[in-house]
């Protein structure tokens, strides 16, 4: 997954770097590294993000748990 795809995913689902990091269980720094890297997102995180993109209800449910 490229930086552009990651940014698009975040925009479509209204996710900030902080929220995405919490959703994936990674640090904010990891998200910033992915966004600044030519390699993009790690293969494992890409699979999780694609799974979430195909199951937006899970993202919504997660967002509802954030105070």
N, CA, C and O atoms as a MOPAC input file, in Angstrom:
PM7 MOZYME 1SCF
protein

 N      0.85800 1    -1.17400 1     0.00000 1
 C      0.00000 1     0.00000 1     0.00000 1
 C      0.90100 1     1.23200 1     0.00000 1
 O      1.82300 1     1.35400 1     0.80700 1
 N      0.61400 1     2.12200 1    -0.91000 1
 C      1.41400 1     3.33600 1    -1.04700 1
 C      0.94000 1     4.41200 1    -0.06900 1
 O     -0.10400 1     4.28900 1     0.57300 1
 N      1.73800 1     5.45900 1     0.01800 1
 C      1.37600 1     6.60700 1     0.85200 1
 C      0.05300 1     7.19400 1     0.37000 1
 O     -0.80600 1     7.55000 1     1.17700 1
 N     -0.10600 1     7.29200 1    -0.93500 1
 C     -1.32200 1     7.86100 1    -1.50900 1
 C     -2.54700 1     7.01400 1    -1.15300 1
 O     -3.60100 1     7.55800 1    -0.82600 1
 N     -2.41500 1     5.70100 1    -1.21500 1
 C     -3.52300 1     4.81000 1    -0.84900 1
 C     -3.86600 1     4.94500 1     0.63200 1
 O     -5.03700 1     4.96600 1     1.01000 1
 N     -2.83300 1     5.03700 1     1.45900 1
 C     -3.05300 1     5.19400 1     2.89900 1
 C     -3.77400 1     6.50100 1     3.18900 1
 O     -4.73100 1     6.52500 1     3.96200 1
 N     -3.32900 1     7.57200 1     2.58400 1
 C     -3.97300 1     8.86500 1     2.78900 1
 C     -5.41900 1     8.84600 1     2.29200 1
 O     -6.29900 1     9.44500 1     2.90900 1
 N     -5.65600 1     8.16300 1     1.18800 1
 C     -7.01500 1     8.04200 1     0.67100 1
 C     -7.91000 1     7.26700 1     1.61500 1
 O     -9.05500 1     7.65400 1     1.85000 1
 N     -7.39300 1     6.17400 1     2.15900 1
 C     -8.14100 1     5.37400 1     3.13300 1
 C     -8.50600 1     6.22300 1     4.34100 1
 O     -9.64000 1     6.19400 1     4.82000 1
 N     -7.52800 1     6.97600 1     4.82400 1
 C     -7.77000 1     7.81800 1     5.99100 1
 C     -8.81900 1     8.88600 1     5.68600 1
 O     -9.69400 1     9.15700 1     6.50900 1
 N     -8.73000 1     9.48400 1     4.51300 1
 C     -9.67600 1    10.53900 1     4.14100 1
 C    -11.09200 1     9.98800 1     3.98800 1
 O    -12.04800 1    10.58100 1     4.48700 1
 N    -11.22500 1     8.87000 1     3.30700 1
 C    -12.54700 1     8.26400 1     3.08500 1
 C    -13.23200 1     7.93700 1     4.40600 1
 O    -14.44000 1     8.11900 1     4.55300 1
 N    -12.45100 1     7.45400 1     5.35900 1
 C    -13.02500 1     7.00400 1     6.63000 1
 C    -12.90000 1     8.03600 1     7.74700 1
 O    -13.25800 1     7.76000 1     8.89200 1
 N    -12.39300 1     9.22500 1     7.41500 1
 C    -12.30000 1    10.30200 1     8.39200 1
 C    -11.38300 1     9.98600 1     9.55700 1
 O    -11.68000 1    10.33300 1    10.70100 1
 N    -10.26900 1     9.33000 1     9.26900 1
 C     -9.34400 1     8.92100 1    10.32500 1
 C     -8.14600 1     9.85700 1    10.41100 1
 O     -7.53400 1    10.20100 1     9.39900 1
 N     -7.82700 1    10.25700 1    11.61900 1
 C     -6.60600 1    11.01700 1    11.85400 1
 C     -5.46000 1    10.02900 1    12.04300 1
 O     -5.68600 1     8.82500 1    12.16500 1
 N     -4.25400 1    10.53100 1    12.06700 1
 C     -3.09100 1     9.68300 1    12.32300 1
 C     -3.24900 1     9.00400 1    13.69000 1
 O     -2.97700 1     7.81100 1    13.83400 1
 N     -3.68300 1     9.76400 1    14.67500 1
 C     -3.83700 1     9.22100 1    16.02900 1
 C     -4.87500 1     8.09900 1    16.05500 1
 O     -4.64000 1     7.04200 1    16.64100 1
 N     -6.01500 1     8.33200 1    15.42100 1
 C     -7.07300 1     7.32400 1    15.42400 1
 C     -6.64700 1     6.08200 1    14.65600 1
 O     -6.90700 1     4.96400 1    15.10000 1
 N     -5.99700 1     6.26100 1    13.51200 1
 C     -5.52900 1     5.10900 1    12.74700 1
 C     -4.51600 1     4.30900 1    13.55000 1
 O     -4.55300 1     3.07800 1    13.55500 1
 N     -3.61900 1     5.00200 1    14.22300 1
 C     -2.62500 1     4.30400 1    15.04900 1
 C     -3.31200 1     3.47800 1    16.14100 1
 O     -2.93500 1     2.33100 1    16.38500 1
 N     -4.30300 1     4.05500 1    16.78600 1
 C     -5.03400 1     3.33100 1    17.82600 1
 C     -5.78700 1     2.14500 1    17.23400 1
 O     -5.82200 1     1.06800 1    17.82900 1
 N     -6.37900 1     2.33900 1    16.08200 1
 C     -7.13500 1     1.28400 1    15.41700 1
 C     -6.23700 1     0.10500 1    15.06100 1
 O     -6.63800 1    -1.04900 1    15.21200 1
 N     -5.03100 1     0.38800 1    14.59100 1
 C     -4.10500 1    -0.66200 1    14.17300 1
 C     -3.22200 1    -1.17600 1    15.29700 1
 O     -2.55500 1    -2.20000 1    15.15000 1
 N     -3.21600 1    -0.46900 1    16.41800 1
 C     -2.36200 1    -0.88400 1    17.53100 1
 C     -0.89400 1    -0.60300 1    17.28400 1
 O     -0.02100 1    -1.36100 1    17.70800 1
 N     -0.63100 1     0.50200 1    16.58900 1
 C      0.74600 1     0.91600 1    16.34000 1
 C      0.92400 1     2.33700 1    16.86100 1
 O     -0.03600 1     2.97300 1    17.29700 1
 N      2.13700 1     2.81800 1    16.81300 1
 C      2.39900 1     4.18000 1    17.27800 1
 C      2.09600 1     5.18800 1    16.16500 1
 O      2.04400 1     4.84800 1    14.98400 1
 N      1.90100 1     6.42300 1    16.58300 1
 C      1.72900 1     7.50300 1    15.60300 1
 C      2.97200 1     7.61900 1    14.73100 1
 O      2.88600 1     7.91900 1    13.54000 1
 N      4.12600 1     7.37600 1    15.34000 1
 C      5.37300 1     7.45800 1    14.60100 1
 C      5.39200 1     6.43800 1    13.45600 1
 O      5.92100 1     6.72100 1    12.38100 1
 N      4.82100 1     5.26600 1    13.68300 1
 C      4.76100 1     4.25200 1    12.61900 1
 C      3.94600 1     4.77200 1    11.43900 1
 O      4.33800 1     4.60000 1    10.28500 1
 N      2.82100 1     5.40000 1    11.72700 1
 C      1.98700 1     5.94800 1    10.66000 1
 C      2.75700 1     7.02200 1     9.90000 1
 O      2.75800 1     7.03700 1     8.67000 1
 N      3.41400 1     7.92000 1    10.63500 1
 C      4.19700 1     8.97800 1     9.97700 1
 C      5.32700 1     8.39000 1     9.13400 1
 O      5.62600 1     8.90300 1     8.05600 1
 N      5.95400 1     7.32000 1     9.61600 1
 C      7.01600 1     6.67300 1     8.84100 1
 C      6.45500 1     6.09200 1     7.54900 1
 O      7.05800 1     6.23500 1     6.48600 1
 N      5.29900 1     5.43500 1     7.64100 1
 C      4.67200 1     4.87000 1     6.44000 1
 C      4.34200 1     5.96500 1     5.44700 1
 O      4.51600 1     5.79700 1     4.24000 1
 N      3.86600 1     7.08400 1     5.96000 1
 C      3.45800 1     8.17800 1     5.07800 1
 C      4.66300 1     8.86600 1     4.43200 1
 O      4.54100 1     9.46000 1     3.36000 1
 N      5.81400 1     8.78500 1     5.07700 1
 C      7.01100 1     9.42800 1     4.54900 1
 C      7.94700 1     8.48800 1     3.81300 1
 O      8.96500 1     8.91700 1     3.27000 1
 N      7.60800 1     7.21700 1     3.79300 1
 C      8.48700 1     6.21300 1     3.20200 1
 C      8.12800 1     5.93700 1     1.74500 1
 O      6.95600 1     5.95000 1     1.37100 1
 N      9.12700 1     5.69200 1     0.94800 1
 C      8.88500 1     5.29600 1    -0.43600 1
 C      8.29300 1     3.88500 1    -0.47500 1
 O      7.57400 1     3.53100 1    -1.41000 1
 N      8.60200 1     3.08500 1     0.54500 1
 C      8.09300 1     1.72000 1     0.59400 1
 C      6.61900 1     1.68700 1     0.99600 1
 O      5.90100 1     0.74600 1     0.65800 1
 N      6.17800 1     2.70000 1     1.70700 1
 C      4.79200 1     2.73300 1     2.15900 1
 C      4.55800 1     1.86300 1     3.37800 1
 O      5.45000 1     1.66400 1     4.20200 1
 N      3.36300 1     1.35800 1     3.47400 1
 C      2.90400 1     0.60200 1     4.63800 1
 C      3.48400 1    -0.81100 1     4.60900 1
 O      3.69700 1    -1.38200 1     3.53900 1
 N      3.73300 1    -1.36300 1     5.78600 1
 C      4.24600 1    -2.73200 1     5.85900 1
 C      3.21400 1    -3.69800 1     5.28000 1
 O      2.02200 1    -3.39100 1     5.27800 1
 N      3.64800 1    -4.85000 1     4.79200 1
 C      2.70800 1    -5.81100 1     4.21000 1
 C      1.60300 1    -6.25800 1     5.17900 1
 O      0.44600 1    -6.38800 1     4.77800 1
 N      1.94800 1    -6.49000 1     6.42600 1
 C      0.94400 1    -6.92500 1     7.39400 1
 C     -0.08500 1    -5.83300 1     7.64900 1
 O     -1.28700 1    -6.09700 1     7.65000 1
 N      0.38100 1    -4.61600 1     7.86200 1
 C     -0.54700 1    -3.50300 1     8.09000 1
 C     -1.40200 1    -3.25800 1     6.84900 1
 O     -2.57800 1    -2.91500 1     6.96900 1
 N     -0.83000 1    -3.43000 1     5.66700 1
 C     -1.60100 1    -3.25800 1     4.43600 1
 C     -2.77900 1    -4.22600 1     4.38700 1
 O     -3.88200 1    -3.85200 1     3.98600 1
 N     -2.54200 1    -5.46400 1     4.79400 1
 C     -3.61900 1    -6.45900 1     4.80700 1
 C     -4.72900 1    -6.05800 1     5.77100 1
 O     -5.91400 1    -6.18800 1     5.46300 1
 N     -4.33100 1    -5.57200 1     6.93700 1
 C     -5.32500 1    -5.15000 1     7.93200 1
 C     -6.10300 1    -3.94400 1     7.41900 1
 O     -7.32400 1    -3.88700 1     7.56100 1
 N     -5.41500 1    -2.99300 1     6.83200 1
 C     -6.08300 1    -1.79700 1     6.32000 1
 C     -7.03800 1    -2.15800 1     5.18900 1
 O     -8.14600 1    -1.62700 1     5.12000 1
 N     -6.62000 1    -3.05100 1     4.30700 1
 C     -7.52300 1    -3.48100 1     3.22700 1
 C     -8.73400 1    -4.22200 1     3.78600 1
 O     -9.84600 1    -4.06100 1     3.28200 1
 N     -8.52800 1    -5.03300 1     4.82300 1
 C     -9.64500 1    -5.71000 1     5.47500 1
 C    -10.62100 1    -4.68300 1     6.04200 1
 O    -11.83300 1    -4.80300 1     5.86400 1
 N    -10.08900 1    -3.68200 1     6.72200 1
 C    -10.94100 1    -2.63800 1     7.29600 1
 C    -11.65700 1    -1.84100 1     6.20200 1
 O    -12.81600 1    -1.46100 1     6.36700 1
 N    -10.97000 1    -1.59100 1     5.09600 1
 C    -11.59300 1    -0.85300 1     3.99100 1
 C    -12.79500 1    -1.61800 1     3.43800 1
 O    -13.77000 1    -1.01700 1     2.98800 1
 N    -12.71600 1    -2.94300 1     3.47700 1
 C    -13.81800 1    -3.77400 1     2.99700 1
 C    -14.87700 1    -4.02600 1     4.06200 1
 O    -15.92000 1    -4.61400 1     3.77600 1
 N    -14.61500 1    -3.58500 1     5.28100 1
 C    -15.54100 1    -3.76100 1     6.39700 1
 C    -15.65800 1    -2.45100 1     7.17600 1
 O    -15.28700 1    -2.39500 1     8.34900 1
 N    -16.16400 1    -1.40700 1     6.54300 1
 C    -16.19900 1    -0.08900 1     7.18500 1
 C    -17.01700 1    -0.05700 1     8.47300 1
 O    -16.83800 1     0.84300 1     9.29400 1
 N    -17.90100 1    -1.01500 1     8.65700 1
 C    -18.68000 1    -1.07200 1     9.89700 1
 C    -17.74900 1    -1.22700 1    11.10000 1
 O    -18.02100 1    -0.68500 1    12.17100 1
 N    -16.66600 1    -1.95800 1    10.92500 1
 C    -15.70100 1    -2.13800 1    12.01800 1
 C    -15.03600 1    -0.81800 1    12.38700 1
 O    -14.79200 1    -0.54700 1    13.56300 1
 N    -14.74500 1    -0.00100 1    11.38600 1
 C    -14.14800 1     1.30500 1    11.65100 1
 C    -15.13400 1     2.17800 1    12.41300 1
 O    -14.76900 1     2.84700 1    13.38000 1
 N    -16.37800 1     2.16300 1    11.97200 1
 C    -17.41000 1     2.95300 1    12.64500 1
 C    -17.56300 1     2.52000 1    14.09600 1
 O    -17.64100 1     3.36200 1    14.99100 1
 N    -17.60600 1     1.20400 1    14.33500 1
 C    -17.74700 1     0.68700 1    15.69400 1
 C    -16.55700 1     1.10100 1    16.54200 1
 O    -16.73000 1     1.44900 1    17.71000 1
 N    -15.36000 1     1.07200 1    15.98500 1
 C    -14.17900 1     1.48300 1    16.72900 1
 C    -14.25400 1     2.96000 1    17.07700 1
 O    -13.96600 1     3.35100 1    18.20800 1
 N    -14.63800 1     3.78000 1    16.11100 1
 C    -14.73600 1     5.23000 1    16.35000 1
 C    -15.75000 1     5.54600 1    17.43200 1
 O    -15.58800 1     6.52500 1    18.16100 1
 N    -16.77700 1     4.74900 1    17.54900 1
 C    -17.80400 1     4.98800 1    18.57300 1
 C    -17.30100 1     4.67100 1    19.97800 1
 O    -17.88700 1     5.13000 1    20.95900 1
 N    -16.22800 1     3.89500 1    20.09100 1
 C    -15.68600 1     3.55000 1    21.39800 1
 C    -14.71200 1     4.59800 1    21.91600 1
 O    -14.33100 1     4.57200 1    23.08600 1
 N    -14.30800 1     5.52500 1    21.04500 1
 C    -13.35200 1     6.56600 1    21.44300 1
 C    -14.12600 1     7.68000 1    22.13500 1
 O    -15.09100 1     8.21700 1    21.59200 1
 N    -13.67800 1     8.02300 1    23.36500 1
 C    -14.38800 1     9.08400 1    24.10600 1
 C    -14.24600 1    10.44800 1    23.46700 1
 O    -14.78800 1    11.42800 1    23.97800 1

